[in-house]
Amino acid sequence: MEPTSRHAILCFHRVLPASRRTGPDDPYFKRQTALELERFCALLDELDRRGAVLPPESLFDWTRGEGPQSRPGVILTFDDGYADVLEFAAPALKRRGMRALLCVTTAVASGAQRGFPVDHWYATAQAATARTGLIDGFTDEAWAFDLAREEDRARLVDGPEKRAFVRASPEDQQEMLDRLRRALRVEARISIPPLLGVSDLVSLVREGFMLGAHGERHALLPLLSESEAAGELARSRAFFPAHGLPETSILAYPDGATCARTEVLAQAAGYTIGLALGSRFATRDDPPLRLPRLIPTNDPSWFERRLLPLFTREGR
């Protein structure tokens, strides 16, 4: 068989039973950052039949041009560090003898930060008691919303207001959340999804997971000053030995956001592999600090459309 120049690096976030589509986890399904457990298992079985899943350490050999090169492979990665990785994804992987890379946001894992900014946005949106109103100050124009409309509920999950929030500084994000709470008339304390702590990471390492960094606070690194970005990168890498966890030189950029400056800073901090997004296969022409990943979705045809070409001559 001719050598392959492609691997598929898959990026997962949350894995949940389909019954969780309704309720607090609904926004994650809408955003395709939650994959149904049944869909996840079906994807693993497809890959298992092809013997395609590679251990996460193979990233190092592959980027150096070493190791077996005779066929394409698939590497499984998870971002963020939600507790359902331990509850649902890890047992499914263990039953199939598969291993994965988990890239965690270290301030969240240490407990210094309560969840991710989007967790608070989604939870606030889900707790809305107002059905109509005005959201102002996020974009150039105020938005008169009516949550009886499906398109307005979808906009609240991933519209221009939420995208402006994600790109804002932590200080501005808190003020924006307060503004959103007032507009939606949210008075109850919100609840966010459970997240992995240090003891959970220890358990996952024992189960065969490899750990990587996903930033310290999940800040978008290209938007930070050079000194802020350098500090984030250094602190996120230092977290692992400081908590008795294996050192890592793999970084998954928060939200996949990277640039030439970010990659220089990542290399200076000791990272040798950087995982971005890109909705395509990784090739040998990709710099090791900018490897693209695909995000599997709940579309039943996703494997056939997006991943099957990896295993066919036409897809090489």
C-alpha beads as a LAMMPS data file, in Angstrom:
LAMMPS data file: protein, C-alpha beads

316 atoms
315 bonds

1 atom types
1 bond types

-500.0 500.0 xlo xhi
-500.0 500.0 ylo yhi
-500.0 500.0 zlo zhi

Masses

1 110.0

Atoms # bond

1 1 1 0.000 0.000 0.000
2 1 1 1.314 3.436 -0.873
3 1 1 2.306 5.703 2.021
4 1 1 -0.383 8.025 3.299
5 1 1 0.115 11.713 3.935
6 1 1 -3.148 12.196 5.862
7 1 1 -4.532 11.547 9.298
8 1 1 -7.899 12.548 10.718
9 1 1 -7.617 14.226 14.101
10 1 1 -11.090 14.294 15.636
11 1 1 -12.130 16.896 18.197
12 1 1 -14.856 16.076 20.718
13 1 1 -16.125 18.210 23.576
14 1 1 -19.061 16.584 25.372
15 1 1 -20.533 13.085 24.984
16 1 1 -24.055 12.701 26.372
17 1 1 -27.030 10.348 26.051
18 1 1 -29.612 11.490 23.499
19 1 1 -32.110 11.914 26.350
20 1 1 -30.109 14.968 27.457
21 1 1 -31.024 16.865 24.276
22 1 1 -33.825 18.550 26.177
23 1 1 -33.084 20.670 29.211
24 1 1 -29.883 22.442 30.273
25 1 1 -27.665 20.620 27.762
26 1 1 -29.737 21.622 24.728
27 1 1 -27.432 24.528 23.684
28 1 1 -24.437 22.194 23.488
29 1 1 -26.305 19.945 21.073
30 1 1 -27.392 22.957 19.040
31 1 1 -23.779 24.113 18.817
32 1 1 -22.566 20.576 17.972
33 1 1 -20.275 20.578 20.995
34 1 1 -22.293 17.701 22.457
35 1 1 -22.307 14.389 20.612
36 1 1 -24.941 11.779 21.370
37 1 1 -23.410 8.808 23.190
38 1 1 -25.066 6.446 20.733
39 1 1 -23.559 8.358 17.801
40 1 1 -20.164 8.392 19.501
41 1 1 -20.243 4.619 19.984
42 1 1 -21.342 4.032 16.386
43 1 1 -18.423 6.152 15.172
44 1 1 -15.972 4.228 17.361
45 1 1 -17.321 0.947 15.980
46 1 1 -16.864 2.149 12.394
47 1 1 -13.285 3.063 13.167
48 1 1 -12.691 -0.173 15.058
49 1 1 -13.762 -2.245 12.046
50 1 1 -11.057 -0.484 10.047
51 1 1 -8.443 -0.691 12.781
52 1 1 -8.038 3.035 12.280
53 1 1 -7.707 4.493 15.789
54 1 1 -4.127 5.339 16.719
55 1 1 -2.834 6.032 20.233
56 1 1 -2.500 9.759 20.904
57 1 1 1.288 9.456 21.261
58 1 1 1.443 8.698 17.555
59 1 1 1.024 12.443 16.979
60 1 1 4.694 12.859 17.888
61 1 1 5.938 10.165 15.504
62 1 1 3.682 11.327 12.690
63 1 1 4.735 14.966 12.872
64 1 1 8.382 13.820 12.798
65 1 1 7.766 11.537 9.816
66 1 1 8.427 8.437 11.929
67 1 1 6.427 5.313 12.779
68 1 1 4.126 3.258 10.504
69 1 1 3.096 5.263 7.459
70 1 1 1.405 2.620 5.320
71 1 1 -2.219 3.571 6.027
72 1 1 -4.270 6.515 7.254
73 1 1 -5.141 6.751 10.894
74 1 1 -7.513 8.547 13.243
75 1 1 -6.531 10.244 16.496
76 1 1 -9.199 11.007 19.091
77 1 1 -9.004 14.234 21.091
78 1 1 -11.262 15.962 23.614
79 1 1 -11.235 19.644 24.524
80 1 1 -12.311 21.539 27.648
81 1 1 -12.666 18.933 30.409
82 1 1 -16.347 18.244 31.056
83 1 1 -17.143 15.500 33.562
84 1 1 -19.154 13.521 31.014
85 1 1 -15.847 12.542 29.374
86 1 1 -15.186 10.444 32.463
87 1 1 -18.789 9.303 32.859
88 1 1 -19.670 8.373 29.279
89 1 1 -16.776 8.658 26.812
90 1 1 -14.067 6.901 28.835
91 1 1 -16.065 3.661 29.385
92 1 1 -16.966 3.509 25.668
93 1 1 -13.311 3.884 24.734
94 1 1 -12.143 1.347 27.318
95 1 1 -14.567 -1.306 26.058
96 1 1 -12.988 -0.994 22.621
97 1 1 -9.389 -0.801 23.790
98 1 1 -9.039 2.752 22.479
99 1 1 -7.192 5.686 23.975
100 1 1 -7.560 9.434 23.513
101 1 1 -6.007 12.798 24.238
102 1 1 -7.783 15.138 26.660
103 1 1 -6.827 18.821 26.536
104 1 1 -8.012 20.646 29.649
105 1 1 -8.408 24.281 30.573
106 1 1 -6.235 24.344 33.638
107 1 1 -7.861 27.100 35.727
108 1 1 -11.132 25.196 35.405
109 1 1 -9.527 21.862 36.337
110 1 1 -7.834 23.412 39.372
111 1 1 -11.069 25.022 40.548
112 1 1 -9.688 28.557 40.231
113 1 1 -12.307 29.329 37.560
114 1 1 -15.932 28.236 37.728
115 1 1 -16.562 26.679 34.332
116 1 1 -16.264 28.251 30.905
117 1 1 -17.729 31.582 29.823
118 1 1 -20.091 29.820 27.403
119 1 1 -21.408 27.668 30.265
120 1 1 -22.614 30.802 32.018
121 1 1 -24.033 32.242 28.801
122 1 1 -25.962 29.072 27.967
123 1 1 -27.216 28.615 31.519
124 1 1 -28.420 32.223 31.623
125 1 1 -30.182 31.798 28.287
126 1 1 -31.839 28.585 29.494
127 1 1 -33.063 30.284 32.671
128 1 1 -34.817 33.137 30.836
129 1 1 -38.190 34.124 32.235
130 1 1 -38.708 36.987 29.763
131 1 1 -40.077 35.914 26.399
132 1 1 -39.686 39.296 24.736
133 1 1 -37.382 42.202 25.377
134 1 1 -34.377 44.159 24.200
135 1 1 -30.705 43.134 24.360
136 1 1 -28.485 46.147 23.893
137 1 1 -24.767 46.902 24.063
138 1 1 -23.430 43.707 22.488
139 1 1 -23.429 44.787 18.849
140 1 1 -23.944 48.010 16.924
141 1 1 -27.715 47.551 16.979
142 1 1 -29.999 46.498 19.812
143 1 1 -31.853 43.219 19.327
144 1 1 -35.571 43.035 20.047
145 1 1 -35.995 39.326 20.788
146 1 1 -39.026 37.099 20.932
147 1 1 -38.139 33.675 22.308
148 1 1 -41.386 32.241 20.980
149 1 1 -39.576 32.246 17.643
150 1 1 -37.205 29.342 16.950
151 1 1 -34.800 31.615 15.081
152 1 1 -34.508 33.904 18.106
153 1 1 -33.816 30.981 20.431
154 1 1 -31.100 29.831 17.993
155 1 1 -29.639 33.348 17.877
156 1 1 -29.424 33.427 21.649
157 1 1 -27.350 30.223 21.551
158 1 1 -24.955 31.304 18.801
159 1 1 -25.785 34.709 17.410
160 1 1 -23.749 37.912 17.166
161 1 1 -24.389 38.770 20.817
162 1 1 -22.909 35.497 22.054
163 1 1 -19.988 35.719 19.633
164 1 1 -19.194 39.236 20.900
165 1 1 -19.315 37.854 24.446
166 1 1 -16.853 35.042 23.661
167 1 1 -14.346 37.507 22.210
168 1 1 -14.577 39.943 25.134
169 1 1 -12.167 40.209 28.053
170 1 1 -13.077 38.353 31.285
171 1 1 -13.988 41.667 32.934
172 1 1 -16.240 42.671 30.046
173 1 1 -17.773 39.200 29.952
174 1 1 -19.029 39.561 33.516
175 1 1 -20.657 42.886 32.707
176 1 1 -22.225 41.367 29.569
177 1 1 -23.600 38.439 31.558
178 1 1 -25.151 40.861 34.049
179 1 1 -26.754 42.738 31.156
180 1 1 -28.062 39.497 29.658
181 1 1 -29.524 38.417 33.002
182 1 1 -31.413 41.685 33.275
183 1 1 -32.726 41.498 29.708
184 1 1 -33.893 37.897 30.167
185 1 1 -35.121 38.509 33.739
186 1 1 -33.043 35.721 35.243
187 1 1 -33.223 35.816 39.026
188 1 1 -32.440 32.239 40.069
189 1 1 -28.866 31.062 40.550
190 1 1 -27.759 29.304 37.385
191 1 1 -26.242 25.829 37.282
192 1 1 -23.450 24.874 34.889
193 1 1 -22.333 21.369 33.790
194 1 1 -19.968 19.456 36.088
195 1 1 -16.309 19.598 35.130
196 1 1 -13.267 17.429 35.706
197 1 1 -11.008 18.160 38.663
198 1 1 -7.450 17.075 39.333
199 1 1 -8.471 13.746 40.915
200 1 1 -10.593 12.986 37.841
201 1 1 -7.616 13.689 35.590
202 1 1 -5.534 11.273 37.656
203 1 1 -8.220 8.617 37.109
204 1 1 -8.306 9.248 33.363
205 1 1 -4.530 8.979 33.101
206 1 1 -4.788 5.593 34.824
207 1 1 -7.418 4.642 32.234
208 1 1 -4.946 5.429 29.446
209 1 1 -5.839 8.998 28.548
210 1 1 -3.037 11.322 27.530
211 1 1 -3.285 14.914 28.749
212 1 1 -2.739 18.153 26.901
213 1 1 -3.342 21.824 27.652
214 1 1 -6.280 23.921 26.467
215 1 1 -5.106 27.239 27.825
216 1 1 -5.372 28.485 31.360
217 1 1 -8.711 30.366 31.226
218 1 1 -9.911 29.411 27.721
219 1 1 -9.046 32.919 26.533
220 1 1 -8.653 33.376 22.780
221 1 1 -4.888 33.691 22.574
222 1 1 -4.641 35.865 19.422
223 1 1 -6.776 38.516 21.148
224 1 1 -4.469 38.831 24.161
225 1 1 -1.399 41.008 24.410
226 1 1 1.882 39.210 23.844
227 1 1 2.723 39.157 27.553
228 1 1 -0.787 37.962 28.509
229 1 1 -0.707 35.172 25.935
230 1 1 2.786 34.091 26.993
231 1 1 1.663 33.961 30.616
232 1 1 -1.428 31.908 29.768
233 1 1 0.669 29.415 27.823
234 1 1 3.344 29.067 30.487
235 1 1 0.891 28.697 33.365
236 1 1 -1.270 26.149 31.552
237 1 1 1.764 23.956 30.871
238 1 1 3.110 24.322 34.417
239 1 1 -0.216 23.117 35.864
240 1 1 0.446 19.449 35.064
241 1 1 3.686 18.758 36.985
242 1 1 2.491 21.097 39.750
243 1 1 -0.459 18.726 40.345
244 1 1 1.434 15.455 39.971
245 1 1 0.222 14.874 36.415
246 1 1 2.383 13.915 33.423
247 1 1 4.030 16.848 31.691
248 1 1 2.642 17.746 28.294
249 1 1 3.887 19.507 25.192
250 1 1 0.535 19.399 23.365
251 1 1 -1.705 22.442 23.202
252 1 1 -5.238 22.626 21.823
253 1 1 -5.902 26.290 21.095
254 1 1 -9.089 27.549 22.803
255 1 1 -11.824 27.712 20.160
256 1 1 -9.138 26.627 17.678
257 1 1 -7.976 30.254 17.488
258 1 1 -4.334 30.654 16.526
259 1 1 -2.003 32.858 14.521
260 1 1 1.697 33.054 13.722
261 1 1 2.438 35.003 16.930
262 1 1 0.504 32.521 19.071
263 1 1 2.456 29.610 17.599
264 1 1 5.794 31.313 18.253
265 1 1 4.768 31.902 21.859
266 1 1 3.533 28.315 22.202
267 1 1 6.862 26.989 20.984
268 1 1 8.722 29.277 23.403
269 1 1 6.569 27.877 26.239
270 1 1 7.661 24.335 25.349
271 1 1 4.777 23.098 23.240
272 1 1 5.728 21.010 20.218
273 1 1 2.249 20.217 18.875
274 1 1 -0.607 22.680 18.464
275 1 1 -4.129 21.535 17.632
276 1 1 -6.435 23.930 15.825
277 1 1 -9.648 23.387 13.876
278 1 1 -10.113 23.373 10.138
279 1 1 -12.659 20.734 9.149
280 1 1 -10.141 18.773 7.090
281 1 1 -7.587 16.007 7.390
282 1 1 -4.129 16.803 8.719
283 1 1 -1.354 16.450 6.153
284 1 1 2.423 16.338 6.314
285 1 1 2.460 19.861 4.939
286 1 1 0.758 21.188 8.082
287 1 1 3.106 22.761 10.642
288 1 1 3.176 20.663 13.857
289 1 1 1.954 23.718 15.776
290 1 1 -1.090 24.148 13.533
291 1 1 -2.720 20.770 12.948
292 1 1 -6.368 20.906 11.812
293 1 1 -9.088 18.809 13.423
294 1 1 -12.591 17.789 12.457
295 1 1 -15.549 18.014 14.854
296 1 1 -17.902 15.013 14.478
297 1 1 -21.580 15.937 14.498
298 1 1 -24.852 14.174 15.230
299 1 1 -25.690 14.003 11.520
300 1 1 -26.061 10.255 10.777
301 1 1 -24.306 10.768 7.444
302 1 1 -21.269 12.491 8.980
303 1 1 -18.951 9.468 8.845
304 1 1 -19.751 8.685 5.240
305 1 1 -19.484 12.306 4.103
306 1 1 -16.536 13.545 6.112
307 1 1 -14.442 10.602 7.296
308 1 1 -14.953 7.763 4.839
309 1 1 -12.875 9.560 2.141
310 1 1 -9.845 9.120 4.404
311 1 1 -9.954 5.386 3.722
312 1 1 -10.548 5.524 -0.033
313 1 1 -8.078 6.150 -2.829
314 1 1 -10.086 9.155 -3.928
315 1 1 -9.637 10.716 -0.505
316 1 1 -5.849 10.457 -0.496

Bonds

1 1 1 2
2 1 2 3
3 1 3 4
4 1 4 5
5 1 5 6
6 1 6 7
7 1 7 8
8 1 8 9
9 1 9 10
10 1 10 11
11 1 11 12
12 1 12 13
13 1 13 14
14 1 14 15
15 1 15 16
16 1 16 17
17 1 17 18
18 1 18 19
19 1 19 20
20 1 20 21
21 1 21 22
22 1 22 23
23 1 23 24
24 1 24 25
25 1 25 26
26 1 26 27
27 1 27 28
28 1 28 29
29 1 29 30
30 1 30 31
31 1 31 32
32 1 32 33
33 1 33 34
34 1 34 35
35 1 35 36
36 1 36 37
37 1 37 38
38 1 38 39
39 1 39 40
40 1 40 41
41 1 41 42
42 1 42 43
43 1 43 44
44 1 44 45
45 1 45 46
46 1 46 47
47 1 47 48
48 1 48 49
49 1 49 50
50 1 50 51
51 1 51 52
52 1 52 53
53 1 53 54
54 1 54 55
55 1 55 56
56 1 56 57
57 1 57 58
58 1 58 59
59 1 59 60
60 1 60 61
61 1 61 62
62 1 62 63
63 1 63 64
64 1 64 65
65 1 65 66
66 1 66 67
67 1 67 68
68 1 68 69
69 1 69 70
70 1 70 71
71 1 71 72
72 1 72 73
73 1 73 74
74 1 74 75
75 1 75 76
76 1 76 77
77 1 77 78
78 1 78 79
79 1 79 80
80 1 80 81
81 1 81 82
82 1 82 83
83 1 83 84
84 1 84 85
85 1 85 86
86 1 86 87
87 1 87 88
88 1 88 89
89 1 89 90
90 1 90 91
91 1 91 92
92 1 92 93
93 1 93 94
94 1 94 95
95 1 95 96
96 1 96 97
97 1 97 98
98 1 98 99
99 1 99 100
100 1 100 101
101 1 101 102
102 1 102 103
103 1 103 104
104 1 104 105
105 1 105 106
106 1 106 107
107 1 107 108
108 1 108 109
109 1 109 110
110 1 110 111
111 1 111 112
112 1 112 113
113 1 113 114
114 1 114 115
115 1 115 116
116 1 116 117
117 1 117 118
118 1 118 119
119 1 119 120
120 1 120 121
121 1 121 122
122 1 122 123
123 1 123 124
124 1 124 125
125 1 125 126
126 1 126 127
127 1 127 128
128 1 128 129
129 1 129 130
130 1 130 131
131 1 131 132
132 1 132 133
133 1 133 134
134 1 134 135
135 1 135 136
136 1 136 137
137 1 137 138
138 1 138 139
139 1 139 140
140 1 140 141
141 1 141 142
142 1 142 143
143 1 143 144
144 1 144 145
145 1 145 146
146 1 146 147
147 1 147 148
148 1 148 149
149 1 149 150
150 1 150 151
151 1 151 152
152 1 152 153
153 1 153 154
154 1 154 155
155 1 155 156
156 1 156 157
157 1 157 158
158 1 158 159
159 1 159 160
160 1 160 161
161 1 161 162
162 1 162 163
163 1 163 164
164 1 164 165
165 1 165 166
166 1 166 167
167 1 167 168
168 1 168 169
169 1 169 170
170 1 170 171
171 1 171 172
172 1 172 173
173 1 173 174
174 1 174 175
175 1 175 176
176 1 176 177
177 1 177 178
178 1 178 179
179 1 179 180
180 1 180 181
181 1 181 182
182 1 182 183
183 1 183 184
184 1 184 185
185 1 185 186
186 1 186 187
187 1 187 188
188 1 188 189
189 1 189 190
190 1 190 191
191 1 191 192
192 1 192 193
193 1 193 194
194 1 194 195
195 1 195 196
196 1 196 197
197 1 197 198
198 1 198 199
199 1 199 200
200 1 200 201
201 1 201 202
202 1 202 203
203 1 203 204
204 1 204 205
205 1 205 206
206 1 206 207
207 1 207 208
208 1 208 209
209 1 209 210
210 1 210 211
211 1 211 212
212 1 212 213
213 1 213 214
214 1 214 215
215 1 215 216
216 1 216 217
217 1 217 218
218 1 218 219
219 1 219 220
220 1 220 221
221 1 221 222
222 1 222 223
223 1 223 224
224 1 224 225
225 1 225 226
226 1 226 227
227 1 227 228
228 1 228 229
229 1 229 230
230 1 230 231
231 1 231 232
232 1 232 233
233 1 233 234
234 1 234 235
235 1 235 236
236 1 236 237
237 1 237 238
238 1 238 239
239 1 239 240
240 1 240 241
241 1 241 242
242 1 242 243
243 1 243 244
244 1 244 245
245 1 245 246
246 1 246 247
247 1 247 248
248 1 248 249
249 1 249 250
250 1 250 251
251 1 251 252
252 1 252 253
253 1 253 254
254 1 254 255
255 1 255 256
256 1 256 257
257 1 257 258
258 1 258 259
259 1 259 260
260 1 260 261
261 1 261 262
262 1 262 263
263 1 263 264
264 1 264 265
265 1 265 266
266 1 266 267
267 1 267 268
268 1 268 269
269 1 269 270
270 1 270 271
271 1 271 272
272 1 272 273
273 1 273 274
274 1 274 275
275 1 275 276
276 1 276 277
277 1 277 278
278 1 278 279
279 1 279 280
280 1 280 281
281 1 281 282
282 1 282 283
283 1 283 284
284 1 284 285
285 1 285 286
286 1 286 287
287 1 287 288
288 1 288 289
289 1 289 290
290 1 290 291
291 1 291 292
292 1 292 293
293 1 293 294
294 1 294 295
295 1 295 296
296 1 296 297
297 1 297 298
298 1 298 299
299 1 299 300
300 1 300 301
301 1 301 302
302 1 302 303
303 1 303 304
304 1 304 305
305 1 305 306
306 1 306 307
307 1 307 308
308 1 308 309
309 1 309 310
310 1 310 311
311 1 311 312
312 1 312 313
313 1 313 314
314 1 314 315
315 1 315 316
